[in-house]
Amino acid sequence: MKFKTLIMVCVAPLALAALNPEGHDAGNSSIITPQMFGAIGDGARHPISKTDLEANIGKWIGNYQVGDEWDYIGLQEAIYACFQRGPANSSDSKQTRSLYLPSANYLVNKTPTVTQLKGATIYGAGRLMTTITSTFAGPAFQTNGCWYTQFTGIQFTGTTPHDGAVFELDGNYDGINKQGVQANTFKDCLFDGQGVVRYGLALVRRGGNKAQGSENLFLNCHFGNSKTAGVYSNGYNALQNTFLGGNIQNCLNGIYVEAGSINVDSMGFQNGFQSQIEHHGFDIVLRNSADDHSSIKNCRTESACFVDSRKNHYVVLDNNNVVNAPAEWTAGQAYPQGAITQGRTYRGGLQLLLTAGGNGNGHVHIAMSGGTSGSSEPQWPGSGVLATGTIAAGTDTLSVRDPALNKETAKNYGVIVYGAAKDGAPLYSILHKFLGNETWQLADKAATAATNVPVRIGPLVSDGGIRWMHYEYDEARTDSTVAVTNNTFKWGRTRFGGGEIANNSFARADGFLSTVRQLRGRHSQAIVANNHVTTNGGWNTGVGLFSAPTSGFGAEYPNVFGLVNTALLFMSGAEPGGNIAAKVSSDGDSQFRHIGGTGPPPKVSAAGAAGKGALVSLAPNSTDLAGQISITTGANPTTGELATLTFGRAYAVAPFPQICAAGANASRVITAVHVTATPAAMALVADNAVPASTKLEINYQNLGQ
């Protein structure tokens, strides 16, 4: 008979937490935890006493003081045990061990710091399970030199205001440690500023260009509640930093690149609507100009303002979806001052054309005074201006820099002066009296001084107990665009400095392509194709493309240039006011408000038939295309050529000139004058001798190529 033996093995759970710093043999463990060195992690304060300090003399590597938190000491000693042998020592990637932070809320009164780290792993039990909380005016964690290291499943947060970040990824900032930052990976981490800390994660904020800062990867990380930005980058060498997935919310700015470059893919943003507009924030801010390129792709934002790229930072925007949605106007609705609404574009739940669905005109509007709306939707006011102004506290005198406002015609317009009300809130008022010299008296006084701040001014419309003003803001703006493709934009202005602009959908808003000023000079080349303009920016609104001027590019927008469903456009220069020099090809019908010539001016000369001593001249604004020739005949005019107009730039073939009389003298003889043309010139020819000493003014126009 054979017997089978049942062997039972009991495995005791590994204890990861203990108040006794001698309870674990850290020296023989491949995984180090803060609990091995006394960390408690229950979210409560546990300061060390004098007795604790004296009992650990010779055991602790770091220098601590009475009142330091056990959690801080546990974390810092665990760092020494894993990566380095003292505060000033660097790590050895061949000897480092993994630092594991079990589920806990570690309170730190000083910053746990890793120095000259290489190839390490620091991981927690999950971003909602493992938290390091700074209880003082400093970061929850920082590096001074960090290469090829992984941070996973940890939340970093702070409860005390300060101008740094909850996590400082930095190096080479103290003049002692020369190692920078490069090629680190953050996965499933959370950075929470609690509404009091300036940044969530700061990249080489102090080390700057000396700290490198490139090729860091952020996988599904979340950033929230930071006063200025969820992420801040400050090094010209901080290039190719990549964000895949994740989210940034409740921050004034999402990712703020003072210097460096980023690639962002499939990230979500929820950074507010009105608050972001009022404080001039954007989800993505690019500020440097060291010939850097960044890309923002496949992102979704509920914020008001998506991207702001300046100083020739080249950027690609592709397949991003702006979905911010101010509420539609409602009859009999109570609106507080500062409320934002859009005109109605729906009726009975069905999407209809504007003429059937309401007065929605693709703009948003702000309540300049609180109250209850009327029974029928108002006819919304036209656009105003965004200027810069200054007002002193306790005064009602506003200095505003904008030529359009330097006259009495803006009287009784609404005005918003940002930062001039109590606690820096916007001041809502009215232009009461023009004082001259770019100065207005307002109907209300400022509570706070505001110098060179944005000032929004526009006509008002009454609606029940409310007065509304058109609310204009920038949703996306760049000065050096590589490509803007396949995006959906909403209610704000979009201004792109050249590049390919194709397959996008725009709300009518405030111009979907660019202001003419931004297409001037080196930013003047753009390829524009197949863009859609609808009432709310969506691709599936059920509303077809609008034709000009209904599309928002009419007289209401004198400084906006835009084309809908354009095949191809090459800009060769532009000036404010609508004077555009362009080469346009079209195989269909085209409509133009004005057509003017450009290029070098033509020259005119008198011919023999005009008589001895004849004088000729051109009107100052004459071009090859059109102008006016003035001939004062001399003595004894004859039949034949009176004057020759030599084109400033020759045509490919002879154009087809047309002439007409521009004055009474010319009208008497015009039927006896004909015109001839070559590719280089046109000539006025008299069939009968014209009167002597007579001024003839003749308009001309040339059609050709």
C-alpha positions as CSV (number, residue, x, y, z in Angstrom):
1,M,0.0,0.0,0.0
2,K,1.2,3.4,-0.9
3,F,0.6,6.5,1.2
4,K,0.4,10.0,-0.1
5,T,1.8,12.6,2.2
6,L,0.0,16.0,2.4
7,I,2.4,18.8,3.1
8,M,0.9,22.0,4.4
9,V,2.9,25.2,4.1
10,C,1.9,28.4,5.9
11,V,3.3,31.6,4.7
12,A,3.2,34.5,7.2
13,P,2.3,37.9,5.7
14,L,5.1,40.4,5.5
15,A,4.7,43.1,8.0
16,L,5.3,46.5,6.3
17,A,4.6,48.9,9.1
18,A,6.0,49.2,12.5
19,L,6.7,52.0,15.0
20,N,10.0,50.4,15.9
21,P,12.7,51.5,13.5
22,E,14.7,48.4,14.5
23,G,11.8,46.0,13.7
24,H,13.1,45.2,10.2
25,D,16.5,44.3,8.8
26,A,16.7,46.9,6.0
27,G,20.2,45.9,5.3
28,N,19.2,42.5,4.0
29,S,16.0,43.4,2.2
30,S,15.7,44.0,-1.5
31,I,12.7,46.1,-1.0
32,I,12.8,49.1,1.3
33,T,9.8,50.8,3.0
34,P,9.6,53.9,5.1
35,Q,7.9,51.9,7.8
36,M,11.3,50.1,8.3
37,F,12.5,53.5,9.7
38,G,9.6,54.5,11.8
39,A,7.1,56.0,9.3
40,I,3.5,55.6,10.5
41,G,1.4,57.0,7.6
42,D,-2.0,57.4,9.2
43,G,-2.5,61.0,8.1
44,A,-1.9,62.4,11.5
45,R,1.1,64.3,13.0
46,H,3.7,62.3,14.9
47,P,6.6,64.7,15.7
48,I,9.7,63.1,17.2
49,S,10.7,64.0,20.7
50,K,14.1,64.7,22.2
51,T,14.2,61.2,23.5
52,D,13.5,59.8,20.0
53,L,16.3,61.9,18.6
54,E,18.8,60.8,21.2
55,A,17.8,57.2,20.9
56,N,18.7,57.2,17.2
57,I,22.0,58.9,17.3
58,G,24.4,56.8,15.2
59,K,21.5,55.0,13.5
60,W,20.0,57.7,11.4
61,I,22.0,59.0,8.5
62,G,20.3,62.3,8.1
63,N,20.3,65.3,10.4
64,Y,16.9,65.8,12.1
65,Q,15.4,68.1,14.8
66,V,12.9,67.7,17.5
67,G,9.5,68.2,15.9
68,D,10.3,66.6,12.6
69,E,7.6,64.1,11.5
70,W,8.2,60.4,11.9
71,D,6.8,60.0,8.3
72,Y,9.4,62.5,6.9
73,I,12.3,60.7,8.7
74,G,11.0,57.3,7.6
75,L,10.9,58.4,4.0
76,Q,14.3,60.1,4.0
77,E,16.0,57.2,5.8
78,A,14.5,54.8,3.4
79,I,15.8,56.9,0.5
80,Y,19.3,56.7,2.0
81,A,19.0,52.9,2.5
82,C,17.9,52.4,-1.1
83,F,19.9,54.8,-3.1
84,Q,22.6,56.7,-1.3
85,R,24.6,56.6,1.9
86,G,24.2,60.1,3.0
87,P,22.7,63.5,2.1
88,A,25.4,64.5,-0.3
89,N,26.1,61.0,-1.9
90,S,25.0,60.0,-5.3
91,S,23.3,56.6,-6.0
92,D,24.9,53.7,-7.8
93,S,22.4,52.1,-10.3
94,K,24.1,48.7,-9.8
95,Q,23.5,48.8,-6.0
96,T,20.1,50.6,-5.7
97,R,17.1,48.8,-4.3
98,S,13.4,49.4,-4.9
99,L,11.6,51.9,-2.6
100,Y,8.1,50.8,-1.9
101,L,5.6,53.1,-0.2
102,P,2.8,51.0,1.2
103,S,-0.8,52.3,1.4
104,A,-0.6,55.3,3.7
105,N,-0.8,59.1,4.0
106,Y,2.7,60.2,4.9
107,L,2.8,63.7,6.4
108,V,6.1,65.5,5.9
109,N,7.2,68.8,7.5
110,K,10.3,68.9,5.3
111,T,10.9,67.6,1.8
112,P,12.1,64.1,1.2
113,T,15.0,64.5,-1.3
114,V,16.8,62.1,-3.6
115,T,20.2,63.2,-4.8
116,Q,21.9,62.2,-8.1
117,L,19.5,59.3,-8.6
118,K,20.2,56.8,-11.4
119,G,18.0,53.9,-12.6
120,A,15.9,53.6,-9.5
121,T,12.3,52.5,-8.9
122,I,10.0,54.3,-6.4
123,Y,6.4,52.9,-6.3
124,G,3.3,53.1,-4.2
125,A,0.2,51.0,-3.7
126,G,-1.8,53.3,-6.1
127,R,-2.4,57.0,-6.5
128,L,-5.4,56.9,-4.1
129,M,-3.8,54.6,-1.7
130,T,-0.3,56.0,-1.2
131,T,-0.1,59.8,-0.5
132,I,2.8,62.1,0.5
133,T,1.4,65.3,2.0
134,S,3.5,68.4,2.6
135,T,2.3,70.3,5.6
136,F,4.7,73.1,5.2
137,A,5.6,75.7,2.5
138,G,7.6,73.3,0.3
139,P,7.3,70.3,-2.0
140,A,6.1,66.9,-0.9
141,F,9.0,65.3,-2.8
142,Q,12.0,66.6,-4.8
143,T,15.0,65.4,-6.7
144,N,18.4,67.0,-7.2
145,G,19.6,65.0,-10.2
146,C,17.4,62.2,-11.5
147,W,18.1,59.8,-14.4
148,Y,16.2,56.8,-15.8
149,T,14.0,56.4,-12.7
150,Q,10.4,55.2,-12.4
151,F,7.7,56.7,-10.1
152,T,4.5,54.7,-10.0
153,G,1.2,54.8,-8.1
154,I,1.8,57.7,-5.7
155,Q,-0.1,60.9,-4.9
156,F,1.9,64.1,-4.1
157,T,0.0,66.9,-2.5
158,G,0.5,70.0,-0.2
159,T,-1.7,71.9,2.2
160,T,0.4,75.1,2.6
161,P,0.7,77.9,0.0
162,H,4.1,78.3,-1.7
163,D,5.4,79.3,-5.1
164,G,7.0,76.0,-6.0
165,A,5.4,72.6,-6.8
166,V,4.2,69.5,-4.8
167,F,6.9,67.6,-6.8
168,E,10.1,69.2,-7.9
169,L,11.8,67.2,-10.7
170,D,15.1,69.1,-10.7
171,G,18.9,68.9,-10.7
172,N,22.1,71.0,-10.7
173,Y,20.4,73.9,-8.8
174,D,22.5,74.2,-5.7
175,G,26.0,74.5,-7.2
176,I,27.0,71.2,-5.5
177,N,25.4,68.3,-7.3
178,K,25.9,68.6,-11.1
179,Q,23.6,65.9,-12.3
180,G,20.6,67.0,-14.2
181,V,17.2,65.4,-15.1
182,Q,16.6,63.0,-18.0
183,A,14.5,60.0,-19.2
184,N,12.4,59.4,-16.1
185,T,9.0,57.7,-16.2
186,F,5.9,58.7,-14.1
187,K,3.0,56.2,-14.2
188,D,-0.4,56.5,-12.6
189,C,0.6,59.3,-10.3
190,L,-1.5,62.2,-9.0
191,F,-0.2,65.7,-8.3
192,D,-2.7,67.8,-6.2
193,G,-2.0,71.5,-5.4
194,Q,-5.1,71.7,-3.1
195,G,-5.8,75.1,-4.5
196,V,-2.9,76.6,-2.6
197,V,0.4,75.4,-4.2
198,R,1.5,77.1,-7.4
199,Y,2.4,74.1,-9.5
200,G,1.7,70.3,-9.5
201,L,4.9,69.1,-11.0
202,A,7.7,71.5,-11.8
203,L,10.4,70.4,-14.3
204,V,13.9,72.0,-13.7
205,R,12.2,75.1,-12.2
206,R,15.3,76.0,-10.3
207,G,18.1,74.3,-12.3
208,G,16.8,75.7,-15.6
209,N,19.0,75.1,-18.6
210,K,21.8,73.6,-16.5
211,A,19.5,70.8,-15.4
212,Q,18.7,69.3,-18.8
213,G,15.2,68.0,-18.3
214,S,14.5,66.0,-21.5
215,E,12.8,62.8,-22.5
216,N,10.6,62.4,-19.4
217,L,7.4,60.3,-19.9
218,F,4.1,60.7,-18.0
219,L,1.7,57.8,-18.4
220,N,-1.9,58.3,-17.3
221,C,-0.9,60.9,-14.6
222,H,-3.4,63.3,-13.2
223,F,-2.7,66.9,-12.1
224,G,-5.2,69.1,-10.3
225,N,-6.0,72.1,-8.2
226,S,-2.8,74.1,-8.7
227,K,-3.0,77.8,-8.7
228,T,-0.9,78.5,-11.8
229,A,-0.3,75.3,-13.7
230,G,-0.6,71.6,-13.3
231,V,2.8,71.2,-15.0
232,Y,5.6,73.8,-15.3
233,S,8.7,73.5,-17.5
234,N,11.6,75.9,-17.3
235,G,14.6,74.7,-19.3
236,Y,15.6,75.2,-23.0
237,N,17.0,71.7,-22.8
238,A,13.8,70.3,-21.3
239,L,12.8,68.8,-24.7
240,Q,10.6,65.9,-25.9
241,N,8.7,65.5,-22.7
242,T,5.7,63.3,-23.4
243,F,2.3,63.1,-21.8
244,L,0.2,60.0,-22.8
245,G,-3.4,60.0,-21.4
246,G,-4.1,61.5,-18.0
247,N,-6.0,64.6,-17.0
248,I,-5.4,68.2,-15.8
249,Q,-8.3,70.0,-14.0
250,N,-9.0,73.0,-11.8
251,C,-5.7,74.7,-12.7
252,L,-5.4,78.1,-14.3
253,N,-3.1,76.6,-16.9
254,G,-2.7,73.0,-17.7
255,I,0.9,72.6,-19.0
256,Y,2.9,75.8,-18.9
257,V,6.2,75.6,-20.9
258,E,8.3,78.6,-20.1
259,A,11.1,76.8,-22.0
260,G,11.3,73.3,-23.5
261,S,9.0,71.3,-25.7
262,I,6.2,68.7,-25.2
263,N,4.2,66.1,-27.0
264,V,0.7,65.6,-25.5
265,D,-1.6,62.8,-26.7
266,S,-5.1,61.9,-25.5
267,M,-5.1,64.0,-22.4
268,G,-8.3,65.5,-20.9
269,F,-8.6,69.1,-19.6
270,Q,-11.2,70.7,-17.3
271,N,-9.7,74.0,-16.2
272,G,-12.9,76.1,-16.0
273,F,-14.6,78.5,-18.4
274,Q,-15.1,82.0,-17.1
275,S,-12.4,81.8,-14.4
276,Q,-9.8,80.7,-17.0
277,I,-10.9,83.6,-19.4
278,E,-10.8,86.2,-16.7
279,H,-7.3,85.2,-15.5
280,H,-5.9,84.6,-18.9
281,G,-5.2,80.9,-18.6
282,F,-4.8,78.1,-21.2
283,D,-4.7,74.4,-21.2
284,I,-1.4,74.5,-23.1
285,V,1.0,77.4,-22.9
286,L,4.2,77.5,-25.0
287,R,6.5,80.5,-24.4
288,N,10.0,79.8,-25.7
289,S,11.5,80.3,-29.1
290,A,14.6,78.1,-29.4
291,D,13.3,76.6,-32.7
292,D,11.3,74.0,-30.7
293,H,8.4,72.0,-31.9
294,S,5.5,70.6,-29.9
295,S,2.4,68.6,-30.7
296,I,-1.0,68.4,-29.1
297,K,-3.1,65.5,-30.4
298,N,-6.3,63.6,-29.7
299,C,-7.0,65.7,-26.6
300,R,-10.4,66.7,-25.2
301,T,-11.0,69.9,-23.3
302,E,-13.9,71.3,-21.4
303,S,-11.9,74.5,-20.7
304,A,-12.5,77.8,-22.3
305,C,-9.0,78.4,-23.7
306,F,-7.1,75.6,-25.3
307,V,-3.7,76.6,-26.5
308,D,-1.5,79.7,-26.5
309,S,1.8,79.4,-28.4
310,R,4.2,82.4,-28.8
311,K,7.7,83.4,-29.8
312,N,7.9,81.1,-32.9
313,H,7.3,77.9,-31.0
314,Y,6.1,75.6,-33.8
315,V,3.1,73.5,-32.9
316,V,0.9,70.8,-34.4
317,L,-2.7,70.6,-33.3
318,D,-4.5,67.4,-34.6
319,N,-7.8,65.8,-33.8
320,N,-8.5,67.7,-30.6
321,N,-12.0,68.4,-29.4
322,V,-13.0,71.6,-27.6
323,V,-16.4,70.8,-26.0
324,N,-16.9,73.7,-23.6
325,A,-20.6,74.6,-23.5
326,P,-22.0,77.8,-22.0
327,A,-25.7,77.3,-21.3
328,E,-28.1,78.5,-23.9
329,W,-30.2,81.5,-23.1
330,T,-33.5,80.8,-21.3
331,A,-36.5,83.0,-20.8
332,G,-37.4,84.0,-17.3
333,Q,-34.1,82.8,-16.0
334,A,-32.3,84.5,-13.1
335,Y,-28.7,85.4,-14.1
336,P,-26.1,86.8,-11.8
337,Q,-23.7,89.5,-12.9
338,G,-20.9,87.8,-14.9
339,A,-23.0,84.9,-16.1
340,I,-22.2,83.7,-19.6
341,T,-24.7,82.4,-22.2
342,Q,-25.1,81.6,-25.8
343,G,-28.0,82.5,-28.1
344,R,-30.6,79.8,-28.9
345,T,-30.0,77.6,-31.9
346,Y,-32.6,74.9,-31.1
347,R,-36.4,74.7,-31.0
348,G,-38.4,71.8,-29.8
349,G,-35.4,69.7,-29.3
350,L,-34.6,69.7,-33.0
351,Q,-31.7,71.4,-34.6
352,L,-32.8,74.0,-37.1
353,L,-31.4,76.8,-39.1
354,L,-30.7,80.0,-37.2
355,T,-33.7,81.8,-38.8
356,A,-36.0,79.1,-37.4
357,G,-34.2,78.2,-34.2
358,G,-33.5,81.4,-32.4
359,N,-31.1,84.4,-32.4
360,G,-28.0,82.3,-31.7
361,N,-25.2,83.9,-33.7
362,G,-22.2,81.8,-32.8
363,H,-21.1,84.1,-30.0
364,V,-21.3,84.0,-26.2
365,H,-22.5,87.0,-24.1
366,I,-21.9,88.1,-20.6
367,A,-24.4,89.6,-18.1
368,M,-23.1,93.0,-17.2
369,S,-25.8,93.3,-14.5
370,G,-27.7,90.6,-12.7
371,G,-31.4,90.1,-13.0
372,T,-34.1,87.9,-14.7
373,S,-34.2,87.5,-18.5
374,G,-37.2,88.6,-20.5
375,S,-39.9,86.5,-22.2
376,S,-38.3,86.5,-25.6
377,E,-34.7,86.2,-26.7
378,P,-33.0,89.5,-27.3
379,Q,-31.3,90.6,-30.6
380,W,-27.8,90.1,-29.4
381,P,-25.3,93.1,-29.6
382,G,-22.5,93.2,-32.0
383,S,-18.8,92.7,-31.2
384,G,-16.7,95.2,-29.2
385,V,-13.0,95.5,-28.6
386,L,-10.4,94.0,-26.3
387,A,-8.0,96.8,-25.2
388,T,-5.5,97.5,-22.4
389,G,-6.3,99.9,-19.6
390,T,-5.2,101.4,-16.2
391,I,-7.3,102.6,-13.3
392,A,-6.4,103.6,-9.8
393,A,-8.1,102.2,-6.7
394,G,-11.0,104.4,-5.5
395,T,-11.3,106.3,-8.8
396,D,-13.6,106.1,-11.8
397,T,-11.1,107.3,-14.4
398,L,-10.0,104.7,-16.9
399,S,-7.1,105.2,-19.3
400,V,-7.6,102.8,-22.2
401,R,-5.2,102.2,-25.1
402,D,-7.3,101.8,-28.3
403,P,-7.8,104.3,-31.1
404,A,-11.4,103.1,-31.6
405,L,-12.3,104.2,-28.0
406,N,-10.7,107.6,-28.3
407,K,-14.0,109.2,-29.2
408,E,-17.4,110.0,-27.8
409,T,-19.2,107.3,-30.0
410,A,-18.4,104.6,-27.4
411,K,-20.4,106.4,-24.7
412,N,-22.7,104.1,-22.7
413,Y,-20.9,101.0,-23.9
414,G,-20.3,98.3,-21.3
415,V,-16.8,97.8,-19.9
416,I,-15.1,95.1,-18.0
417,V,-11.8,96.0,-16.3
418,Y,-10.1,92.8,-15.1
419,G,-8.7,92.9,-11.6
420,A,-10.2,96.3,-10.6
421,A,-13.1,95.1,-8.3
422,K,-12.8,93.9,-4.8
423,D,-10.2,91.2,-4.2
424,G,-9.1,91.5,-7.8
425,A,-12.4,90.5,-9.4
426,P,-13.5,92.0,-12.7
427,L,-15.1,95.5,-12.5
428,Y,-18.4,95.6,-14.5
429,S,-19.3,99.2,-15.5
430,I,-20.3,101.6,-18.3
431,L,-18.3,104.2,-20.2
432,H,-20.0,107.3,-18.8
433,K,-18.1,110.3,-20.2
434,F,-15.2,110.7,-22.6
435,L,-12.6,112.9,-21.0
436,G,-10.3,113.0,-24.0
437,N,-6.7,111.8,-24.5
438,E,-7.7,108.1,-24.3
439,T,-9.4,108.6,-20.9
440,W,-13.0,107.7,-19.8
441,Q,-15.0,108.3,-16.7
442,L,-16.8,105.2,-15.6
443,A,-20.1,104.9,-13.9
444,D,-18.4,103.0,-11.0
445,K,-15.2,103.3,-9.1
446,A,-12.5,100.7,-8.9
447,A,-11.9,98.9,-5.6
448,T,-8.4,97.7,-6.6
449,A,-5.7,99.3,-8.7
450,A,-5.3,97.7,-12.1
451,T,-2.4,98.6,-14.3
452,N,-2.1,97.6,-18.0
453,V,-4.8,95.0,-17.6
454,P,-7.2,93.7,-20.3
455,V,-10.3,95.8,-20.8
456,R,-13.3,94.5,-22.7
457,I,-15.7,97.0,-24.1
458,G,-18.8,96.7,-26.3
459,P,-22.4,97.7,-26.9
460,L,-25.1,96.6,-24.6
461,V,-28.6,95.1,-25.1
462,S,-31.4,95.0,-22.5
463,D,-33.2,91.7,-21.7
464,G,-35.7,92.0,-18.9
465,G,-33.6,93.1,-16.0
466,I,-30.3,92.2,-17.5
467,R,-27.9,94.0,-19.9
468,W,-25.8,91.7,-22.1
469,M,-22.5,92.3,-23.8
470,H,-20.7,90.3,-26.5
471,Y,-18.0,88.2,-24.8
472,E,-14.9,87.8,-26.9
473,Y,-11.9,85.7,-25.9
474,D,-9.1,83.7,-27.4
475,E,-9.7,80.0,-27.5
476,A,-6.6,79.0,-29.5
477,R,-3.8,81.2,-30.8
478,T,-0.4,80.5,-32.3
479,D,2.2,82.6,-34.1
480,S,4.1,79.7,-35.8
481,T,1.8,76.9,-36.7
482,V,3.0,73.8,-38.5
483,A,-0.5,72.2,-38.9
484,V,-4.0,72.6,-37.4
485,T,-6.0,69.7,-38.7
486,N,-9.1,67.7,-37.8
487,N,-10.0,69.7,-34.7
488,T,-13.3,71.0,-33.3
489,F,-13.2,74.5,-31.9
490,K,-16.0,76.3,-30.1
491,W,-16.9,79.8,-29.0
492,G,-13.7,81.8,-28.8
493,R,-11.4,83.4,-31.4
494,T,-8.9,81.1,-33.1
495,R,-5.8,82.8,-34.6
496,F,-3.2,80.7,-36.3
497,G,0.1,82.0,-37.7
498,G,0.2,80.2,-41.0
499,G,0.7,76.5,-41.7
500,E,-1.8,73.9,-42.9
501,I,-5.3,74.6,-41.6
502,A,-7.6,71.9,-42.8
503,N,-10.6,69.7,-41.9
504,N,-11.5,71.7,-38.8
505,S,-14.9,72.6,-37.5
506,F,-15.5,76.0,-36.0
507,A,-18.3,77.8,-34.3
508,R,-19.0,81.2,-36.0
509,A,-17.5,82.9,-32.9
510,D,-15.0,85.6,-33.7
511,G,-13.3,84.4,-36.9
512,F,-12.1,80.9,-37.5
513,L,-8.8,81.5,-39.2
514,S,-6.7,84.5,-38.2
515,T,-6.7,88.2,-37.7
516,V,-5.1,89.9,-40.6
517,R,-2.4,91.2,-38.2
518,Q,-1.3,87.6,-37.6
519,L,-1.0,86.8,-41.2
520,R,1.4,89.6,-41.8
521,G,5.1,89.3,-42.6
522,R,6.8,85.9,-41.9
523,H,3.5,84.4,-40.6
524,S,1.7,85.0,-43.9
525,Q,1.8,81.7,-45.6
526,A,-1.1,79.4,-45.0
527,I,-2.8,76.4,-46.8
528,V,-6.5,76.4,-45.9
529,A,-8.8,73.6,-47.0
530,N,-12.2,72.1,-46.2
531,N,-13.0,73.8,-42.9
532,H,-16.6,73.9,-41.6
533,V,-18.4,76.7,-39.8
534,T,-21.5,75.9,-37.8
535,T,-23.6,77.5,-35.1
536,N,-21.8,75.7,-32.3
537,G,-18.6,74.3,-33.7
538,G,-19.9,70.7,-33.9
539,W,-19.5,68.5,-37.0
540,N,-23.0,67.0,-36.6
541,T,-25.2,70.0,-35.8
542,G,-27.4,69.5,-38.7
543,V,-26.6,73.0,-40.0
544,G,-24.8,73.3,-43.3
545,L,-22.0,75.6,-44.2
546,F,-22.8,79.3,-44.1
547,S,-22.0,81.6,-47.0
548,A,-20.5,85.0,-46.5
549,P,-21.3,87.3,-44.8
550,T,-23.5,85.1,-42.7
551,S,-20.4,83.0,-41.7
552,G,-19.1,85.8,-39.5
553,F,-16.7,87.3,-41.9
554,G,-18.7,90.4,-42.8
555,A,-18.5,94.1,-41.8
556,E,-18.8,93.1,-38.2
557,Y,-15.2,91.7,-38.4
558,P,-13.1,94.2,-40.3
559,N,-9.8,92.7,-39.1
560,V,-10.6,89.0,-39.6
561,F,-9.7,87.0,-42.6
562,G,-11.3,83.7,-43.3
563,L,-12.4,81.4,-46.1
564,V,-14.9,78.5,-45.9
565,N,-14.4,75.3,-47.9
566,T,-11.3,76.8,-49.6
567,A,-9.3,74.6,-51.9
568,L,-5.9,76.3,-51.6
569,L,-4.7,79.7,-50.4
570,F,-1.2,81.1,-50.5
571,M,-0.7,84.4,-48.6
572,S,2.1,86.7,-49.7
573,G,1.4,89.4,-47.2
574,A,-1.4,91.2,-45.4
575,E,-2.2,94.4,-43.5
576,P,-4.8,95.3,-41.0
577,G,-8.0,96.7,-42.5
578,G,-8.6,94.1,-45.1
579,N,-5.8,94.8,-47.7
580,I,-4.7,91.4,-48.7
581,A,-2.1,90.5,-51.3
582,A,-2.8,86.9,-52.5
583,K,-2.7,84.6,-55.4
584,V,-6.0,82.8,-55.6
585,S,-7.1,80.1,-58.0
586,S,-10.7,79.0,-58.3
587,D,-12.7,76.8,-60.7
588,G,-16.0,78.0,-59.4
589,D,-17.8,81.3,-58.6
590,S,-16.0,83.8,-56.5
591,Q,-17.3,86.9,-54.6
592,F,-15.1,89.8,-53.5
593,R,-16.1,92.9,-51.6
594,H,-13.2,94.9,-53.2
595,I,-10.6,94.2,-55.7
596,G,-7.4,96.2,-55.7
597,G,-4.1,96.0,-57.5
598,T,-0.7,95.7,-55.9
599,G,3.0,95.5,-57.0
600,P,5.2,98.2,-58.4
601,P,3.3,101.2,-59.7
602,P,2.9,101.9,-63.4
603,K,4.4,104.9,-65.2
604,V,2.8,107.3,-67.7
605,S,4.3,109.4,-70.4
606,A,3.0,111.9,-73.0
607,A,3.0,111.1,-76.7
608,G,3.2,113.3,-79.7
609,A,-0.5,113.7,-80.4
610,A,-1.1,115.4,-77.1
611,G,0.7,118.5,-78.4
612,K,3.8,120.4,-77.6
613,G,4.3,121.0,-73.9
614,A,1.6,118.5,-72.9
615,L,1.6,117.3,-69.2
616,V,0.5,113.8,-68.0
617,S,0.2,112.3,-64.5
618,L,-1.3,109.4,-62.6
619,A,-3.6,109.5,-59.6
620,P,-1.6,108.5,-56.5
621,N,-3.3,105.2,-55.9
622,S,-3.2,104.0,-59.5
623,T,-2.0,100.4,-60.2
624,D,-1.7,98.2,-63.2
625,L,-5.2,97.0,-62.6
626,A,-7.0,100.4,-62.4
627,G,-6.3,104.1,-62.0
628,Q,-6.7,107.5,-63.5
629,I,-4.6,109.2,-66.2
630,S,-4.6,113.0,-66.3
631,I,-3.6,114.7,-69.6
632,T,-3.2,118.5,-70.0
633,T,-2.9,118.9,-73.8
634,G,-0.3,121.3,-75.2
635,A,-0.2,123.4,-78.4
636,N,-1.5,122.0,-81.7
637,P,-2.7,118.5,-80.6
638,T,-3.2,116.0,-83.5
639,T,-4.7,112.6,-84.0
640,G,-2.7,109.6,-82.8
641,E,-1.3,108.4,-79.5
642,L,-1.9,110.8,-76.6
643,A,-0.2,108.9,-73.7
644,T,1.4,105.6,-72.8
645,L,0.9,103.7,-69.5
646,T,3.8,101.3,-68.9
647,F,2.8,98.6,-66.5
648,G,4.8,98.1,-63.3
649,R,4.8,94.3,-63.9
650,A,4.2,93.1,-67.4
651,Y,1.2,90.8,-68.1
652,A,1.8,87.3,-69.7
653,V,-0.3,88.4,-72.6
654,A,-1.9,91.7,-73.6
655,P,-4.7,92.6,-71.2
656,F,-8.1,93.9,-72.1
657,P,-8.2,97.6,-71.1
658,Q,-11.3,99.6,-70.6
659,I,-11.6,103.4,-70.3
660,C,-14.2,106.0,-69.3
661,A,-14.4,109.7,-68.8
662,A,-13.7,111.0,-65.3
663,G,-14.5,114.7,-66.0
664,A,-16.6,117.0,-68.1
665,N,-13.8,117.8,-70.6
666,A,-13.0,114.1,-71.2
667,S,-16.7,113.2,-71.6
668,R,-16.9,115.5,-74.6
669,V,-14.1,113.7,-76.5
670,I,-14.1,110.2,-75.0
671,T,-16.1,108.7,-78.0
672,A,-13.2,109.8,-80.2
673,V,-10.5,108.1,-78.1
674,H,-9.7,104.4,-78.2
675,V,-7.1,102.2,-76.3
676,T,-4.5,99.7,-77.4
677,A,-2.5,97.3,-75.3
678,T,0.6,95.0,-75.3
679,P,1.8,92.8,-72.4
680,A,4.0,95.7,-71.3
681,A,1.8,98.8,-71.8
682,M,-1.4,100.4,-72.9
683,A,-1.9,103.6,-74.9
684,L,-4.7,106.2,-75.3
685,V,-5.2,107.0,-79.0
686,A,-7.1,110.0,-80.4
687,D,-9.2,109.4,-83.5
688,N,-9.8,113.2,-83.8
689,A,-7.6,116.0,-82.5
690,V,-8.5,117.0,-79.0
691,P,-8.7,120.6,-77.8
692,A,-5.5,122.4,-76.9
693,S,-4.6,123.4,-73.4
694,T,-7.4,121.2,-72.0
695,K,-7.2,118.9,-69.0
696,L,-8.6,115.4,-69.7
697,E,-9.1,112.9,-66.8
698,I,-9.7,109.3,-68.0
699,N,-10.2,106.3,-65.8
700,Y,-8.8,102.9,-66.9
701,Q,-9.2,99.3,-65.9
702,N,-7.2,96.2,-67.1
703,L,-8.4,92.6,-67.1
704,G,-5.8,90.0,-67.9
705,Q,-3.2,87.6,-66.5
